[in-house]
Structure formats: structure tokens, C-alpha cells
Amino acid sequence: MGIVTTQSFKNTVSTYLGFAIGALNTLFLYTYFISNTYYGLVAFLMSTANIIMPLMAFGAHNTIIKFYSTFKTKNSLNSFLTLMLFLPLALIIPIGLIGCFTYETIGELLSQKNSIVKEYVWYIYVTAIAMAYFEVFFAWSKTQMQTVFGNFMKEVFHRVGTMLLLFAVYFKWLDVEQFIIGIVVLHVIRTIIMKLYAFSLKFPVIKFYKIEKLPSILKYSALIIIAGSIATVILDIDSFMLGMYIPIQEVAYYGVAIYIATVIVVPSRSMQQILQPLTAKYLNDKNKVALKDLYVRSSQTLFIIGGFIFVIILVNINALYLLIPKAFGGGLLVVFLVGIAKLYDCLMGCNNVVLFNSDYYRVVLLFGVILTVLTVFLNMLFIPMFGINGSAFATFLAISVYNTIKIYFVKLKFDMMPFDKNTGLVLLVIVGCVLLFYFWEFPLHPIINIALKTLLVTALYVLAILKLEISEDISGMLRKYLRLR
């Protein structure tokens, strides 16, 4: 786990930096510098672009990682990489042409509840293309076992850019419409920079030699579109569907709560960057011992770290909501439900990577399609009844069902589970800390209250993890940085 630990640590630092900047943007700058309507519009546009991004990428970003290590000659590898560069255009161009002829129809469909959306539909298309090619170039660098710069670009760059654009709106250097254009341009610039970096690691040599595994590659790419779409739909369909059912400013309230809960999976996002190429290599080499060790260790590490963040968020959530405009303070249940779902994601370890890089990805896609239908149905059922809380409950149910199916399937086909007896100990520590600190508030300013409770929770949580000797990796890192024997 040496390279995993090293790059995961660096990725975690950059990801938390990005989330810290994002928190400043989401909780304060957006809420004070632009109207709730335009904030909701931005959230809707970005969520919709995320939903169609896997389609635009044609699965190339996953395909590069799965098949890269299987090519042993330069000509075959260069031909494969050439295909990956041009493959997304096979869908980007037709979708763009269809959009030209059906723009009015698409605009009317997306703006049924909120008419403001109609004039921004093309922004979704351009942003989705930029997101898709960014992932392709990021995957390109992952195959060279280099993830730190790409993770920085993915997590930090556009958030810093967004912060600068928000200040430009505040100082009236830009109006809100120019701000939204700036968000799109940011994603394009990010993709160009990622391309230059990826090509500096391995410059493309355009070759059109016959690729022996071409049918398998194209089949995988086509099917992985569904897989990527499923994962993205589960994450972003809630914001999209909220925009179809309720006033768009409420999408902004939901977005704040979702952002808070998403902090829980920051370590998972960071670790997945390096887990992807390693898992693909172990699968291609049929190294089951290393794969099982990676599965268990990644689950333990992510559950401990994600659990700690979950506790910090939950015990401080009431004080945090006192710091932002009152209109945004109705998302407590959203944070709790989505937070539990994200914690379950952490418990999965490298489960997703194992499945999507194995020969069983077709079966998992079938589960995913069924679950996507379930997700849409649950949102249609609960949003009209309970608004943003209904959407959070739908998301919680969908992710819980999907994750449980995937854990069972990996057990069935690979005979390995991501957790052991130590998982129960971590759960007890998490529940104990929440019960001990949630109902206890210092009669002080919210910021001081948050700081004091965070210090107390951190001390207790770290002590419990060390004393119970739950994770060799986590305990080793804690002792190293705390200089303990």
C-alpha cells in the first residue's frame, strides 16, 4: 500500500483544500453574492452536465484504465490510446447535431417548472464535453501512476476559479450571466491544462494499427457508459429532478446540504485515483491475494476516516447552520440521510473499481439499470410529498440498496468481503461519539463552539482508534505524525 498511501495522502490534502474553498463558495459566497434563483440555476446546470458527462466520454476514461496494462507492444498501445482520444467524438458530434435541431423541444422540457433554464441549455452541452475530456486526460495520467496533479485540477482549480468569479460579481466587474459563462470557460481551461499535463507524461503517437481486442474494448466502452451514467445519476439526479418539481431556489438549499454531506467521501475520492490502476493491474495479473488485501485495507482506512468526518459534521451541524442565511438552514435531515449513504460508500473500499474492471461488469450494469429506474421512481414519489427531504430519502434508499447488492456480488464471485470484526468496532466509536457530543452545545459563538467540539471529538476518536488497534495503516500514520511509539 506504499504508493497508495503516499499518493492518497497528497490527494486527500488537495481534495480537502478544494473542499475548503468549495465550502467557502457554497456556504458563504454563493449565498451572499448572488440570488438564490441564480445559485439554484448554477447547481442545476452543473448537475445536468454531470449526468450526461459519461455519455459524452463514451466510457473512454474507464476503458483506458482497464485495458492499458494489457498491451505489451508500442504499436498496439499507441493505437489503443489513439482510439481513446477520438472515441468520445462518436457521441459528442451526433448529440450536438441532434441538439441543433431539437433545441426548442429540449429547452421547453427542461424549463417546465423554471423558465430561466431554457436559455442556458447549450451551457450544459459544452460543460459536459469539457468534463468528459478532462476525465479522459486524467485517466491517461493515472495509467502512468501519476494522480496528484490531476486530483489537484479536479478538486481545487475550478473552485478557486469560481471563488474569483464570485468576487468579480460582488465587485460588479461581472454580471450574473457573465459569471455563468465564466463557470463554463473554467471547465474548458481545466481540460486544456489536464491535456497538456497528461501529454507531458506520455505524448500521444497517433497510430491506426489493428487492435486485437477491439470488439471487447468497444463493447466495454459502450457498456461502461451505462455504469458511469448510473453512478452519476444516483449522485446528481436528485438536484436535476428537484429543478423539475420545486422552485429552483430550493435546489440551492439542497445543494448546500449535499455539499456538507459530500465532504465525508473526500478520502474515498482521493484514494480511488490510485486504487483504479492498481486494482486493474491485480485483476489483469490474477493476483487474488493482493486484491483481497487491497479491498480490506481500503475499506478499513476509508471507513475510519469517513466516520470521523461524519461525526465532526453531525455534532457541529446545528452551529454551522447558524453561520449561513436562515433560508438555507432546513437541510439537517438531508445532511444526516445523505451522510449515512456517503459513509456506506466509504465502507465499500475499492468495491466499485473491482467490479468495473472485472469480467462481471455486465451483470453489475443490469443491477445499476434497475436501480436507476428505482432512483427516479423514488424521487418522483417523495419530492412532491416532502421536497428536499424526500429527495434525500430517495438518495439514501437508492445508494443503500445498490451498495448492498455490489458487496454481495463481490463476495459471491471473488469470495472476499470489505469488512471484518474491526468494522463493528469503528461503528461503535462513530455512534458513541455522535451520541456523546450531538446534544452538547457550548453557550458560545458558533465558530468557537465548532472549534471546541471538533478538538474534543478528534482527541477521543484518535485515542479510541489507537487503543482498539483497529487499522494497522491508520495507527501507523497516526503514530508517525503524532510521534508516538
C-alpha positions as CSV (number, residue, x, y, z in Angstrom):
1,M,0.0,0.0,0.0
2,G,3.1,2.3,-0.2
3,I,2.2,4.1,-3.4
4,V,-1.5,4.1,-2.4
5,T,-0.8,5.7,1.0
6,T,1.6,8.3,-0.4
7,Q,-0.5,9.5,-3.3
8,S,-3.7,9.1,-1.4
9,F,-2.3,11.4,1.4
10,K,-1.3,14.0,-1.2
11,N,-4.6,13.7,-3.0
12,T,-6.5,14.0,0.3
13,V,-4.7,17.2,1.1
14,S,-5.5,18.7,-2.2
15,T,-9.1,17.4,-2.1
16,Y,-9.7,18.9,1.3
17,L,-8.1,22.1,0.2
18,G,-10.6,22.1,-2.7
19,F,-13.5,21.3,-0.5
20,A,-12.5,24.0,2.0
21,I,-12.5,26.5,-0.9
22,G,-15.7,24.9,-2.1
23,A,-17.3,25.3,1.3
24,L,-16.4,29.0,1.4
25,N,-18.1,29.3,-2.0
26,T,-21.1,27.1,-1.3
27,L,-21.9,28.3,2.3
28,F,-21.0,31.9,2.1
29,L,-20.0,33.5,-1.3
30,Y,-22.8,32.0,-3.3
31,T,-25.4,32.6,-0.6
32,Y,-24.5,36.2,-0.2
33,F,-23.1,37.3,-3.6
34,I,-25.8,36.1,-6.0
35,S,-29.5,35.4,-5.7
36,N,-30.9,32.1,-4.6
37,T,-32.5,31.7,-8.1
38,Y,-29.2,32.0,-9.9
39,Y,-27.5,29.8,-7.3
40,G,-30.1,27.2,-7.9
41,L,-29.6,27.6,-11.7
42,V,-25.9,27.0,-11.5
43,A,-26.4,23.9,-9.3
44,F,-29.0,22.6,-11.9
45,L,-26.7,23.3,-14.9
46,M,-23.7,21.6,-13.3
47,S,-25.7,18.6,-12.1
48,T,-27.2,18.1,-15.5
49,A,-23.8,18.3,-17.2
50,N,-22.5,15.7,-14.7
51,I,-25.4,13.4,-15.6
52,I,-24.6,13.4,-19.3
53,M,-20.8,13.5,-18.9
54,P,-20.4,9.7,-19.1
55,L,-22.3,9.6,-22.3
56,M,-20.0,12.3,-23.8
57,A,-16.9,10.4,-22.7
58,F,-18.2,7.1,-24.3
59,G,-16.6,5.3,-21.4
60,A,-13.1,6.1,-22.6
61,H,-11.8,7.2,-19.2
62,N,-12.7,3.8,-17.7
63,T,-11.6,1.8,-20.7
64,I,-8.1,3.4,-20.7
65,I,-7.5,2.2,-17.1
66,K,-8.9,-1.3,-17.6
67,F,-7.0,-2.2,-20.8
68,Y,-3.8,-0.1,-20.7
69,S,-1.8,-2.7,-18.8
70,T,-2.8,-5.5,-21.3
71,F,-1.0,-4.0,-24.2
72,K,2.6,-5.1,-24.4
73,T,3.9,-3.6,-27.7
74,K,4.3,0.1,-28.5
75,N,2.3,-0.1,-31.7
76,S,-0.7,-1.8,-30.1
77,L,-0.6,0.6,-27.1
78,N,-0.3,3.7,-29.3
79,S,-3.2,2.5,-31.5
80,F,-5.3,1.9,-28.4
81,L,-4.6,5.4,-27.0
82,T,-5.3,6.9,-30.3
83,L,-8.7,5.2,-30.3
84,M,-9.4,6.6,-26.8
85,L,-8.7,10.1,-27.9
86,F,-11.2,10.0,-30.7
87,L,-13.8,7.7,-29.3
88,P,-15.8,10.3,-27.4
89,L,-16.4,12.2,-30.6
90,A,-18.6,9.3,-31.8
91,L,-21.3,10.5,-29.4
92,I,-20.4,14.2,-28.9
93,I,-20.9,15.1,-32.6
94,P,-24.3,13.3,-33.1
95,I,-25.6,14.6,-29.8
96,G,-24.6,18.2,-30.8
97,L,-26.3,17.8,-34.2
98,I,-29.5,16.5,-32.6
99,G,-29.3,19.4,-30.1
100,C,-29.2,21.8,-33.0
101,F,-32.5,20.6,-34.5
102,T,-34.3,19.9,-31.2
103,Y,-33.1,22.8,-29.1
104,E,-36.5,24.3,-28.6
105,T,-38.0,21.0,-27.5
106,I,-35.2,20.2,-25.1
107,G,-35.4,23.8,-23.7
108,E,-39.1,23.5,-23.2
109,L,-38.8,20.1,-21.4
110,L,-36.1,21.3,-19.0
111,S,-37.8,24.6,-18.2
112,Q,-41.3,23.4,-17.4
113,K,-41.0,24.4,-13.8
114,N,-38.3,27.1,-14.1
115,S,-38.4,29.1,-17.3
116,I,-34.9,30.6,-16.6
117,V,-33.3,27.3,-17.6
118,K,-34.2,27.4,-21.3
119,E,-31.7,30.0,-22.4
120,Y,-28.8,28.1,-20.8
121,V,-29.2,24.6,-22.3
122,W,-26.1,24.9,-24.6
123,Y,-24.0,25.6,-21.5
124,I,-24.9,22.1,-20.3
125,Y,-23.6,20.6,-23.5
126,V,-20.3,22.5,-23.6
127,T,-19.6,21.8,-19.9
128,A,-20.4,18.1,-20.3
129,I,-17.8,17.9,-23.1
130,A,-15.2,19.6,-21.1
131,M,-15.9,17.3,-18.1
132,A,-15.7,14.2,-20.3
133,Y,-12.4,15.0,-21.9
134,F,-11.0,16.1,-18.5
135,E,-11.7,12.6,-17.2
136,V,-10.1,11.1,-20.3
137,F,-6.9,13.0,-19.8
138,F,-6.9,12.4,-16.1
139,A,-7.2,8.6,-16.8
140,W,-4.3,9.0,-19.2
141,S,-2.1,10.3,-16.3
142,K,-3.4,7.6,-14.0
143,T,-2.0,4.9,-16.2
144,Q,1.4,6.4,-15.6
145,M,0.7,6.1,-11.8
146,Q,0.5,9.9,-11.5
147,T,-2.6,11.2,-9.9
148,V,-1.6,14.1,-7.7
149,F,-1.7,16.9,-10.3
150,G,-4.9,15.6,-11.9
151,N,-6.6,15.4,-8.5
152,F,-5.5,19.0,-7.8
153,M,-7.0,20.1,-11.1
154,K,-10.2,18.1,-10.4
155,E,-10.7,19.3,-6.8
156,V,-9.0,22.7,-6.4
157,F,-8.6,24.5,-9.8
158,H,-12.2,25.2,-10.7
159,R,-13.2,26.0,-7.1
160,V,-10.5,28.7,-6.9
161,G,-11.7,30.0,-10.3
162,T,-15.3,30.0,-9.1
163,M,-14.3,31.9,-5.9
164,L,-12.6,34.6,-8.1
165,L,-15.6,34.8,-10.3
166,L,-17.9,35.3,-7.3
167,F,-15.8,38.1,-6.0
168,A,-15.9,39.6,-9.5
169,V,-19.7,39.6,-9.3
170,Y,-19.5,41.1,-5.8
171,F,-17.3,44.0,-7.0
172,K,-19.6,44.4,-10.1
173,W,-16.8,43.5,-12.6
174,L,-19.1,40.8,-13.9
175,D,-22.9,40.4,-14.0
176,V,-24.5,37.1,-13.2
177,E,-24.9,36.0,-16.8
178,Q,-21.2,36.6,-17.4
179,F,-20.4,34.7,-14.2
180,I,-22.2,31.6,-15.5
181,I,-20.3,31.9,-18.8
182,G,-17.1,32.1,-16.7
183,I,-18.0,28.8,-15.0
184,V,-18.3,27.1,-18.3
185,V,-15.0,28.6,-19.5
186,L,-13.3,27.4,-16.3
187,H,-14.1,23.8,-17.1
188,V,-12.8,24.2,-20.6
189,I,-9.5,25.7,-19.4
190,R,-9.2,23.0,-16.8
191,T,-9.5,20.4,-19.5
192,I,-6.8,22.0,-21.7
193,I,-4.4,22.2,-18.8
194,M,-5.0,18.5,-17.9
195,K,-4.4,17.6,-21.5
196,L,-1.0,19.3,-21.6
197,Y,0.0,17.6,-18.3
198,A,-1.2,14.1,-19.5
199,F,0.7,14.5,-22.8
200,S,3.8,15.6,-20.9
201,L,3.8,12.2,-19.1
202,K,3.2,10.2,-22.3
203,F,2.9,12.1,-25.5
204,P,0.4,10.5,-27.9
205,V,1.7,8.8,-31.0
206,I,-1.1,8.7,-33.5
207,K,-1.3,5.1,-34.9
208,F,-4.1,3.3,-36.6
209,Y,-2.8,-0.2,-36.5
210,K,-5.3,-3.0,-36.0
211,I,-6.2,-3.5,-32.3
212,E,-6.6,-7.2,-31.5
213,K,-9.1,-6.6,-28.6
214,L,-11.1,-4.0,-30.5
215,P,-14.5,-5.7,-30.2
216,S,-14.0,-6.2,-26.4
217,I,-12.8,-2.7,-26.0
218,L,-15.7,-1.1,-27.8
219,K,-18.2,-3.4,-26.0
220,Y,-16.7,-2.5,-22.7
221,S,-16.7,1.2,-23.5
222,A,-20.4,1.1,-24.6
223,L,-21.5,-0.7,-21.6
224,I,-19.4,1.3,-19.2
225,I,-21.4,4.4,-20.4
226,I,-24.3,2.8,-18.6
227,A,-22.1,2.2,-15.5
228,G,-20.8,5.7,-15.4
229,S,-24.3,7.1,-16.0
230,I,-25.7,5.0,-13.2
231,A,-23.1,6.3,-10.7
232,T,-23.6,9.8,-11.8
233,V,-27.4,9.6,-11.9
234,I,-27.5,8.4,-8.3
235,L,-25.3,11.3,-7.3
236,D,-26.9,14.1,-9.4
237,I,-30.4,13.0,-10.4
238,D,-31.8,14.5,-7.1
239,S,-30.7,18.1,-8.0
240,F,-31.9,17.6,-11.6
241,M,-35.3,16.3,-10.5
242,L,-35.7,18.9,-7.8
243,G,-35.4,21.5,-10.5
244,M,-38.3,19.9,-12.4
245,Y,-40.6,19.8,-9.3
246,I,-39.9,22.7,-7.0
247,P,-38.8,26.4,-7.2
248,I,-35.2,26.5,-8.4
249,Q,-34.0,28.5,-5.3
250,E,-34.8,25.4,-3.2
251,V,-32.3,23.5,-5.3
252,A,-29.7,25.9,-3.8
253,Y,-30.8,25.0,-0.3
254,Y,-30.5,21.3,-1.1
255,G,-27.1,21.9,-2.8
256,V,-25.7,23.4,0.4
257,A,-26.8,20.4,2.5
258,I,-25.5,17.9,-0.1
259,Y,-22.1,19.7,-0.2
260,I,-21.7,19.4,3.5
261,A,-22.5,15.7,3.4
262,T,-20.2,15.1,0.4
263,V,-17.2,16.1,2.5
264,I,-17.4,12.6,4.0
265,V,-16.3,10.9,0.8
266,V,-13.3,13.2,0.2
267,P,-10.8,10.5,1.3
268,S,-12.5,7.9,-0.8
269,R,-12.3,10.2,-3.9
270,S,-8.7,10.8,-3.2
271,M,-7.8,7.1,-2.7
272,Q,-9.8,5.9,-5.7
273,Q,-7.5,7.8,-8.1
274,I,-4.6,5.4,-7.4
275,L,-6.7,2.4,-6.5
276,Q,-8.1,2.3,-10.0
277,P,-4.9,1.4,-11.9
278,L,-3.6,-0.8,-9.1
279,T,-6.9,-2.8,-9.0
280,A,-6.9,-3.2,-12.8
281,K,-3.3,-4.5,-12.7
282,Y,-4.1,-7.0,-10.0
283,L,-7.1,-8.2,-11.9
284,N,-5.2,-8.5,-15.2
285,D,-2.4,-10.4,-13.4
286,K,-5.0,-12.5,-11.5
287,N,-3.3,-11.7,-8.2
288,K,-6.1,-12.5,-5.8
289,V,-4.1,-12.2,-2.6
290,A,-3.0,-8.7,-3.3
291,L,-6.5,-7.8,-4.5
292,K,-8.2,-9.1,-1.3
293,D,-5.6,-7.3,0.9
294,L,-6.3,-4.0,-1.0
295,Y,-10.0,-4.5,-0.7
296,V,-10.0,-4.9,3.1
297,R,-7.4,-2.3,3.8
298,S,-9.0,0.3,1.7
299,S,-12.4,-0.3,3.4
300,Q,-10.9,-0.1,6.9
301,T,-9.0,3.1,6.1
302,L,-11.9,4.9,4.4
303,F,-14.5,3.8,7.0
304,I,-12.3,5.2,9.8
305,I,-11.5,8.5,8.1
306,G,-15.0,8.9,6.7
307,G,-16.6,8.0,10.0
308,F,-14.5,10.7,11.7
309,I,-15.7,13.3,9.2
310,F,-19.3,12.1,9.6
311,V,-19.0,12.6,13.4
312,I,-17.5,16.1,13.0
313,I,-20.2,17.2,10.6
314,L,-23.1,15.8,12.6
315,V,-22.1,17.2,16.0
316,N,-21.4,20.6,14.6
317,I,-24.3,20.9,12.0
318,N,-26.6,23.0,14.2
319,A,-23.9,25.5,14.9
320,L,-22.8,25.6,11.3
321,Y,-26.3,26.4,10.1
322,L,-26.3,29.5,12.4
323,L,-23.5,30.9,10.3
324,I,-25.3,30.9,7.0
325,P,-28.5,32.6,5.8
326,K,-31.6,31.3,7.6
327,A,-33.2,30.2,4.4
328,F,-30.5,27.5,3.9
329,G,-31.0,26.1,7.4
330,G,-33.6,23.5,6.6
331,G,-31.3,20.8,5.4
332,L,-30.5,19.0,8.6
333,L,-32.3,15.8,7.6
334,V,-30.7,15.9,4.2
335,V,-27.2,16.1,5.7
336,F,-28.0,13.1,8.0
337,L,-29.5,10.8,5.4
338,V,-27.0,11.6,2.6
339,G,-24.2,11.5,5.2
340,I,-25.1,7.9,6.1
341,A,-25.2,7.0,2.4
342,K,-21.8,8.5,1.9
343,L,-20.4,6.7,4.9
344,Y,-21.6,3.5,3.3
345,D,-19.7,4.4,0.2
346,C,-16.6,4.7,2.3
347,L,-17.2,1.2,3.7
348,M,-17.2,-0.2,0.2
349,G,-13.4,0.4,-0.2
350,C,-12.3,-0.4,-3.8
351,N,-15.5,-2.4,-4.5
352,N,-16.6,-0.3,-7.5
353,V,-13.1,-0.4,-9.0
354,V,-13.0,-4.2,-8.7
355,L,-16.4,-4.6,-10.4
356,F,-16.0,-2.2,-13.2
357,N,-12.5,-3.6,-14.1
358,S,-13.6,-7.3,-13.9
359,D,-15.4,-9.5,-16.4
360,Y,-18.5,-9.2,-14.3
361,Y,-19.2,-5.6,-15.1
362,R,-22.1,-6.6,-17.4
363,V,-24.1,-8.1,-14.6
364,V,-23.5,-5.1,-12.3
365,L,-24.7,-2.8,-15.1
366,L,-28.0,-4.7,-15.1
367,F,-28.3,-4.1,-11.3
368,G,-27.5,-0.5,-11.9
369,V,-30.1,0.0,-14.6
370,I,-32.8,-1.4,-12.3
371,L,-31.6,0.8,-9.5
372,T,-31.6,3.9,-11.7
373,V,-35.2,3.3,-12.5
374,L,-35.8,2.8,-8.8
375,T,-34.0,6.1,-8.0
376,V,-36.1,8.1,-10.5
377,F,-39.3,6.5,-9.2
378,L,-38.4,7.2,-5.5
379,N,-37.6,10.8,-6.4
380,M,-40.9,11.2,-8.3
381,L,-42.7,9.7,-5.3
382,F,-41.0,11.6,-2.4
383,I,-40.1,15.0,-3.8
384,P,-43.8,16.1,-4.3
385,M,-44.5,14.8,-0.8
386,F,-41.5,16.1,1.2
387,G,-39.5,18.4,-1.1
388,I,-35.7,18.3,-0.5
389,N,-36.1,15.8,2.4
390,G,-37.9,13.5,0.1
391,S,-35.1,13.6,-2.4
392,A,-32.6,12.9,0.3
393,F,-34.5,9.9,1.5
394,A,-34.7,8.6,-2.1
395,T,-31.0,9.0,-2.5
396,F,-30.3,7.2,0.8
397,L,-32.5,4.3,-0.1
398,A,-31.0,4.0,-3.6
399,I,-27.4,4.1,-2.6
400,S,-28.0,1.6,0.3
401,V,-29.7,-0.9,-2.0
402,Y,-27.0,-0.5,-4.7
403,N,-24.1,-0.8,-2.4
404,T,-25.5,-3.9,-0.6
405,I,-26.0,-5.6,-4.0
406,K,-22.4,-4.9,-5.0
407,I,-20.9,-6.2,-1.7
408,Y,-22.9,-9.4,-2.0
409,F,-21.9,-9.8,-5.7
410,V,-18.1,-9.4,-4.9
411,K,-18.5,-11.9,-2.1
412,L,-20.2,-14.3,-4.5
413,K,-17.7,-14.0,-7.3
414,F,-14.4,-13.2,-5.6
415,D,-15.0,-14.7,-2.1
416,M,-14.0,-11.5,-0.3
417,M,-15.7,-9.0,2.0
418,P,-14.6,-5.4,2.6
419,F,-15.1,-5.6,6.4
420,D,-14.3,-7.7,9.4
421,K,-14.7,-7.6,13.2
422,N,-12.9,-4.3,13.3
423,T,-15.6,-2.7,11.2
424,G,-18.0,-3.2,14.1
425,L,-15.6,-1.5,16.5
426,V,-15.3,1.5,14.2
427,L,-19.1,1.7,14.0
428,L,-19.4,1.7,17.8
429,V,-16.8,4.5,18.0
430,I,-18.8,6.6,15.5
431,V,-22.2,6.0,17.2
432,G,-20.7,6.7,20.6
433,C,-19.1,10.0,19.6
434,V,-22.3,11.2,17.9
435,L,-24.5,10.4,21.0
436,L,-22.0,11.9,23.3
437,F,-21.4,15.2,21.5
438,Y,-24.5,15.9,19.3
439,F,-26.7,17.2,22.2
440,W,-23.9,19.0,23.9
441,E,-23.5,22.7,22.9
442,F,-21.2,25.3,24.4
443,P,-23.1,28.6,25.1
444,L,-20.5,30.4,22.9
445,H,-20.3,31.9,19.4
446,P,-20.9,29.1,16.8
447,I,-17.3,29.3,15.4
448,I,-15.9,28.8,18.9
449,N,-18.4,26.1,19.6
450,I,-17.4,24.2,16.5
451,A,-13.7,24.6,17.2
452,L,-14.0,23.2,20.8
453,K,-16.3,20.3,19.9
454,T,-14.0,19.4,17.0
455,L,-11.0,19.3,19.3
456,L,-12.7,17.1,21.8
457,V,-14.1,14.7,19.2
458,T,-10.8,14.5,17.5
459,A,-8.9,13.6,20.7
460,L,-11.5,11.0,21.7
461,Y,-11.8,9.4,18.2
462,V,-8.0,9.2,17.7
463,L,-7.5,7.7,21.2
464,A,-10.2,5.1,20.6
465,I,-8.7,4.1,17.2
466,L,-5.2,3.7,18.6
467,K,-6.3,1.9,21.8
468,L,-8.5,-0.6,19.9
469,E,-5.8,-1.2,17.3
470,I,-8.4,-1.3,14.5
471,S,-6.2,-0.5,11.5
472,E,-2.5,-1.1,11.0
473,D,-2.3,1.6,8.3
474,I,-4.2,4.3,10.2
475,S,-2.4,3.5,13.5
476,G,0.9,3.6,11.8
477,M,0.2,7.0,10.2
478,L,-1.1,8.4,13.5
479,R,1.9,7.3,15.4
480,K,4.2,8.6,12.8
481,Y,2.7,12.1,12.7
482,L,2.0,12.3,16.4
483,R,5.5,10.9,17.1
484,L,4.2,8.1,19.3
485,R,5.9,4.7,19.7
